[in-house]
Amino acid sequence: AIGLFGSLKDLLDSAYQYPGGRLTDRIGHRRTLLIFTAIAAAGYAIYALAPSWTFVMVGLLAVMAWKAGAFPMTFAVVGASLPQGRRATAFAVQSVLVRVPRVVSAPLGGLLIASVGILGGVRALCAVSVVLALGMLIIQGRYFKEQPPPGRTLDAASFRSTFRRMPAPLRYLLAADSIVRIGEGIATSFIVLFVTQVSGASLAEYGVLYAIQQAVSIAFYLPGGRIADVSGRRGVVAATFLFFAAFPIAVRLASSRAGLIGAFVIGGLKEIGEPARKSLIVDLAPEDQRASTVGVYYAIRNALVVPSGLLGGLLWQQAPHLPLEAAMVVSLAGLIAFMLMPAPPGAH
């Protein structure tokens, strides 16, 4: 059941991207935001009331509508609201705002679960999520304003036509990003196993290492976004792809606790170019189909990444270090593909 949940989550993360972008371009940011927030609230309500695990699968169908379906809408809002020279900083702020609540809420959720048990604690937390979502619906409905972009050409848009309208640099970025993420997916599920079973760290020590990684990510989002807005996107994106390749091999080669700390600092630095990469997507996407283009981009990328975990598992069965080494090689191939990307018009 847990495996099915994870596989369904990955599948929906790909399948919802384009419909979410298409809906945003058709009905606007505000209405899309309200629809997906309401659907997500319904999903958490199903979680809270689920009498069996099969109902959790139904709830996932709704919850993922926010995570994946509304994702292109956030890109479209940034693109429509800000000039090119401020978008990377905006994505950096957005990334920090998304992650800080996770840092705060995770220990609070853990305390509640420890107090009342797994089942009761998770049901209570899902109920809290419903209340928060309903509160956000009120705030969004009252205060969220938008000015629709002119000249929409939605009737002729389809997945294929939207992909064909992608400029060549954006297709190169998609190819490179997909290769890098496949590399990441090969190793992601096995980093914790390697650290705890091969390197000999305890689960508590791994928790500290993961916290270090998240803290570094948060600390470098804003500097990375500002650098991208001032000096250009390409260098920062290339750096983040390099850190994606360096992280698994740094874990593989770490021979001490200090080495593991350094490896997870590198793991945090691989997020430094995320605001630049996201803003580059927005910069290159056609203005009249911006959300649809983002949806197509992430639908393709996320679908390609789905089998990578299985590949990592097959490599792990041969030797624990193989997923980490393969991840480095594949991610370096993605970096090379990105370096071959033609410069967009007016890029700096």
Phi, psi and omega per residue, in radians:
A1 nan -0.709 3.124
I2 -1.151 -0.724 3.100
G3 -1.102 -0.720 3.103
L4 -1.103 -0.708 3.107
F5 -1.041 -0.809 -3.135
G6 -1.137 -0.727 3.140
S7 -1.158 -0.738 3.125
L8 -1.120 -0.659 3.116
K9 -1.088 -0.799 3.118
D10 -1.097 -0.715 -3.135
L11 -1.118 -0.786 -3.135
L12 -1.171 -0.568 3.115
D13 -1.062 -0.519 3.060
S14 -1.509 -0.781 -2.991
A15 -1.190 -0.537 -3.062
Y16 -1.463 -0.241 -2.993
Q17 -1.093 -0.927 -3.081
Y18 -1.182 -0.811 3.081
P19 -0.992 -0.642 3.104
G20 -1.137 -0.745 3.096
G21 -1.171 -0.717 3.121
R22 -1.077 -0.772 3.130
L23 -1.108 -0.695 3.121
T24 -1.069 -0.792 3.141
D25 -1.176 -0.470 -3.076
R26 -1.476 -0.773 -3.019
I27 -1.971 -0.110 3.084
G28 1.761 2.886 -3.057
H29 -1.180 -0.808 -2.997
R30 -1.123 -0.854 -3.107
R31 -1.158 -0.655 3.082
T32 -1.097 -0.750 3.131
L33 -1.043 -0.789 -3.135
L34 -1.136 -0.733 -3.117
I35 -1.102 -0.844 -3.074
F36 -1.241 -0.579 3.070
T37 -1.124 -0.727 3.124
A38 -1.141 -0.726 3.131
I39 -1.118 -0.737 3.125
A40 -1.100 -0.712 3.104
A41 -1.041 -0.719 3.097
A42 -1.101 -0.673 3.119
G43 -1.097 -0.768 3.114
Y44 -1.181 -0.547 3.058
A45 -1.129 -0.690 3.083
I46 -1.124 -0.731 3.060
Y47 -0.959 -0.848 -3.042
A48 -1.120 -0.558 -3.050
L49 -1.790 -0.052 -2.996
A50 -1.010 2.140 3.095
P51 -1.434 -0.265 -3.142
S52 -2.677 2.969 -3.057
W53 -1.175 -0.419 3.126
T54 -1.137 -0.558 3.096
F55 -1.234 -0.482 3.072
V56 -1.107 -0.631 3.092
M57 -1.114 -0.686 3.098
V58 -1.136 -0.750 3.107
G59 -1.071 -0.616 3.126
L60 -1.072 -0.634 3.108
L61 -0.982 -0.635 -3.129
A62 -1.466 -0.738 -3.103
V63 -1.080 -0.692 -3.123
M64 -1.215 -0.260 3.067
A65 -1.077 -0.577 3.090
W66 -1.362 -0.885 -3.040
K67 -1.067 -0.768 -3.066
A68 -1.778 -0.759 -3.063
G69 -1.164 -0.669 -3.121
A70 -1.509 -0.098 -3.088
F71 -1.035 -0.849 3.118
P72 -1.077 -0.498 -3.140
M73 -1.093 -0.658 3.135
T74 -1.129 -0.643 3.070
F75 -1.108 -0.769 -3.100
A76 -1.135 -0.642 3.124
V77 -1.126 -0.795 3.120
V78 -1.092 -0.752 -3.124
G79 -1.127 -0.657 -3.109
A80 -1.403 -0.415 -3.005
S81 -1.655 -0.406 -2.987
L82 -2.281 2.593 3.035
P83 -1.239 2.887 -3.052
Q84 -0.990 -0.641 -3.065
G85 -1.282 -0.033 -3.133
R86 -2.166 0.012 -3.008
R87 -1.257 -0.695 -3.123
A88 -1.097 -0.731 3.083
T89 -1.083 -0.685 3.123
A90 -1.114 -0.748 3.100
F91 -1.142 -0.588 3.088
A92 -1.120 -0.784 3.104
V93 -1.069 -0.766 3.133
Q94 -1.069 -0.714 3.139
S95 -1.118 -0.718 3.118
V96 -1.147 -0.777 -3.115
L97 -1.107 -0.541 3.108
V98 -1.252 -0.651 -2.994
R99 -1.535 -0.523 -3.133
V100 -1.047 -0.784 3.077
P101 -1.036 -0.556 3.105
R102 -1.134 -0.705 3.138
V103 -1.125 -0.678 -3.102
V104 -1.337 -0.774 -2.983
S105 -1.345 -0.517 -3.093
A106 -1.035 -0.869 3.106
P107 -1.163 -0.590 3.091
L108 -1.108 -0.744 3.086
G109 -1.110 -0.702 3.110
G110 -1.083 -0.698 3.116
L111 -1.126 -0.718 3.135
L112 -1.145 -0.764 3.119
I113 -1.107 -0.682 3.105
A114 -1.141 -0.506 -3.086
S115 -1.409 -0.745 -3.007
V116 -2.039 -0.009 3.125
G117 1.759 2.865 -3.072
I118 -1.110 -0.919 -3.031
L119 -1.127 -0.901 -3.131
G120 -1.144 -0.678 -3.126
G121 -1.146 -0.787 -3.136
V122 -1.163 -0.697 3.091
R123 -1.048 -0.763 3.135
A124 -1.113 -0.736 -3.132
L125 -1.154 -0.643 3.085
C126 -1.169 -0.637 3.078
A127 -1.126 -0.701 3.072
V128 -1.070 -0.692 3.114
S129 -1.077 -0.670 3.104
V130 -1.101 -0.788 -3.138
V131 -1.086 -0.777 3.125
L132 -1.103 -0.704 3.131
A133 -1.137 -0.711 3.106
L134 -1.130 -0.662 3.060
G135 -1.101 -0.697 3.103
M136 -1.159 -0.589 3.082
L137 -1.039 -0.742 3.134
I138 -1.130 -0.793 -3.130
I139 -1.139 -0.770 3.140
Q140 -1.106 -0.758 -3.122
G141 -1.136 -0.539 -3.066
R142 -1.575 -0.642 -2.941
Y143 -1.990 -0.323 -3.086
F144 -1.337 2.114 3.140
K145 -2.089 2.599 3.088
E146 -2.529 2.705 3.024
Q147 -2.054 1.859 -3.024
P148 -1.025 2.390 3.093
P149 -1.159 2.543 -3.103
P150 -1.343 2.794 2.932
G151 1.224 0.691 3.114
R152 -1.223 2.428 3.121
T153 -2.158 1.168 -2.936
L154 -1.520 -0.519 -3.000
D155 -1.081 -0.583 -3.096
A156 -1.580 -0.068 -3.056
A157 -1.316 2.399 3.000
S158 -2.521 3.006 3.137
F159 -0.982 -0.831 -3.096
R160 -1.164 -0.780 -3.109
S161 -1.192 -0.609 3.084
T162 -1.127 -0.729 3.100
F163 -1.104 -0.721 -3.129
R164 -1.134 -0.475 3.140
R165 -1.403 -0.183 3.083
M166 -1.071 2.277 3.057
P167 -1.171 2.750 -3.083
A168 -0.952 -0.751 3.131
P169 -1.053 -0.630 3.137
L170 -1.201 -0.622 3.085
R171 -1.163 -0.691 3.059
Y172 -1.067 -0.766 3.129
L173 -1.086 -0.740 3.101
L174 -1.045 -0.802 -3.138
A175 -1.094 -0.816 -3.122
A176 -1.134 -0.784 -3.136
D177 -1.067 -0.729 3.138
S178 -1.092 -0.768 -3.136
I179 -1.103 -0.775 3.132
V180 -1.084 -0.742 -3.118
R181 -1.225 -0.550 3.022
I182 -1.086 -0.766 3.067
G183 -1.028 -0.788 3.110
E184 -1.059 -0.749 -3.101
G185 -1.130 -0.522 3.111
I186 -1.076 -0.646 -3.018
A187 -1.777 -0.390 -2.935
T188 -0.926 -0.885 -3.058
S189 -1.246 -0.197 -3.031
F190 -1.949 -0.057 3.071
I191 -1.061 -0.865 -3.108
V192 -1.102 -0.662 3.122
L193 -1.164 -0.722 -3.132
F194 -1.139 -0.755 -3.102
V195 -1.138 -0.711 -3.055
T196 -1.520 -0.588 -3.056
Q197 -1.696 -0.530 -3.115
V198 -1.769 -0.862 -3.129
S199 -1.347 -0.298 3.035
G200 1.508 0.212 3.096
A201 -1.370 2.639 3.080
S202 -1.415 2.910 3.089
L203 -1.092 -0.637 3.095
A204 -1.102 -0.742 3.100
E205 -1.130 -0.663 3.073
Y206 -1.090 -0.679 3.094
G207 -1.018 -0.702 3.091
V208 -1.142 -0.751 3.119
L209 -1.058 -0.755 3.129
Y210 -1.124 -0.691 3.102
A211 -1.095 -0.697 3.081
I212 -1.051 -0.780 3.136
Q213 -1.034 -0.803 -3.133
Q214 -1.160 -0.682 3.137
A215 -1.114 -0.730 3.100
V216 -1.108 -0.729 3.116
S217 -1.016 -0.855 -3.117
I218 -1.094 -0.707 -3.087
A219 -1.148 -0.510 -3.027
F220 -1.809 -0.026 3.100
Y221 -1.064 -0.926 -3.073
L222 -1.148 -0.803 3.054
P223 -1.028 -0.711 3.117
G224 -1.105 -0.729 3.114
G225 -1.142 -0.711 -3.130
R226 -1.168 -0.737 3.099
I227 -1.039 -0.734 -3.125
A228 -1.123 -0.667 3.142
D229 -1.243 -0.528 -3.073
V230 -1.546 -0.778 -2.986
S231 -1.922 -0.102 3.120
G232 2.006 2.815 -3.021
R233 -1.483 -0.654 -2.874
R234 -1.058 -0.789 -3.095
G235 -1.103 -0.708 -3.121
V236 -1.229 -0.695 3.103
V237 -1.120 -0.746 3.103
A238 -1.050 -0.701 3.128
A239 -1.098 -0.733 -3.119
T240 -1.181 -0.633 3.075
F241 -1.151 -0.625 3.088
L242 -1.122 -0.713 3.113
F243 -1.179 -0.573 3.050
F244 -1.028 -0.715 3.125
A245 -1.268 -0.607 -3.048
A246 -1.336 -0.540 -3.040
F247 -1.032 -0.956 -3.090
P248 -1.112 -0.642 -3.123
I249 -1.283 -0.498 3.056
A250 -1.153 -0.699 3.056
V251 -1.115 -0.736 -3.119
R252 -1.067 -0.665 -3.034
L253 -1.616 -0.163 -3.098
A254 -1.129 2.215 -3.098
S255 -2.009 0.102 -3.136
S256 -2.642 3.000 3.100
R257 -1.127 -0.664 3.095
A258 -1.098 -0.686 3.096
G259 -1.107 -0.689 3.102
L260 -1.148 -0.689 3.090
I261 -1.066 -0.780 3.097
G262 -1.067 -0.676 3.127
A263 -1.112 -0.709 -3.112
F264 -1.361 -0.380 2.943
V265 -1.134 -0.759 3.058
I266 -1.053 -0.697 3.090
G267 -1.051 -0.612 3.079
G268 -1.250 -0.612 -3.122
L269 -1.202 -0.317 -3.134
K270 -1.202 -0.124 3.066
E271 -1.644 -0.061 -3.027
I272 -1.074 -0.528 -3.104
G273 -1.694 0.077 -3.131
E274 -1.061 -0.803 3.086
P275 -1.046 -0.664 3.132
A276 -1.155 -0.736 -3.128
R277 -1.143 -0.751 3.130
K278 -1.124 -0.743 3.132
S279 -1.182 -0.554 3.088
L280 -1.143 -0.685 3.070
I281 -1.052 -0.816 -3.139
V282 -1.122 -0.726 3.137
D283 -1.047 -0.693 -3.035
L284 -1.513 -0.381 -3.078
A285 -1.229 2.449 3.061
P286 -1.005 2.341 -3.010
E287 -1.074 -0.635 -3.051
D288 -1.388 -0.195 3.099
Q289 -2.341 0.715 -3.021
R290 -1.115 -0.868 -3.103
A291 -1.166 -0.696 3.106
S292 -1.091 -0.696 3.122
T293 -1.123 -0.755 3.081
V294 -1.068 -0.706 3.119
G295 -1.090 -0.754 3.113
V296 -1.122 -0.756 -3.128
Y297 -0.985 -0.914 -3.050
Y298 -1.339 -0.498 3.061
A299 -1.095 -0.774 3.128
I300 -1.178 -0.831 -3.095
R301 -1.083 -0.822 -3.073
N302 -1.204 -0.570 3.095
A303 -1.167 -0.684 -3.136
L304 -1.176 -0.489 -3.082
V305 -1.396 -0.396 -3.015
V306 -0.893 -0.812 -3.092
P307 -1.314 -0.109 -3.006
S308 -1.154 -0.580 3.111
G309 -1.106 -0.688 3.089
L310 -1.103 -0.736 3.093
L311 -1.058 -0.725 3.092
G312 -1.075 -0.679 3.113
G313 -1.125 -0.713 3.102
L314 -1.109 -0.696 3.116
L315 -1.194 -0.677 3.132
W316 -1.053 -0.654 3.134
Q317 -1.121 -0.477 3.100
Q318 -1.388 -0.789 3.100
A319 -2.919 2.405 -3.066
P320 -1.057 -0.465 -3.087
H321 -1.443 -0.260 -3.041
L322 -1.127 -0.716 3.106
P323 -1.039 -0.648 -3.121
L324 -1.221 -0.713 3.127
E325 -1.210 -0.713 3.104
A326 -1.112 -0.668 3.127
A327 -1.057 -0.729 3.113
M328 -1.082 -0.812 -3.092
V329 -1.106 -0.802 -3.118
V330 -1.140 -0.758 -3.137
S331 -1.126 -0.639 3.066
L332 -1.114 -0.640 3.068
A333 -1.080 -0.681 3.078
G334 -1.124 -0.679 3.092
L335 -1.084 -0.746 3.125
I336 -1.097 -0.734 3.111
A337 -1.067 -0.677 3.122
F338 -1.167 -0.682 -3.136
M339 -1.137 -0.387 3.101
L340 -1.485 -0.088 -3.120
M341 -1.090 2.259 3.085
P342 -1.138 2.525 -3.126
A343 -1.193 2.263 3.074
P344 -1.142 2.665 3.088
P345 -0.990 2.280 3.113
G346 1.365 0.096 -3.118
A347 -1.236 2.667 3.083
H348 -2.362 nan nan
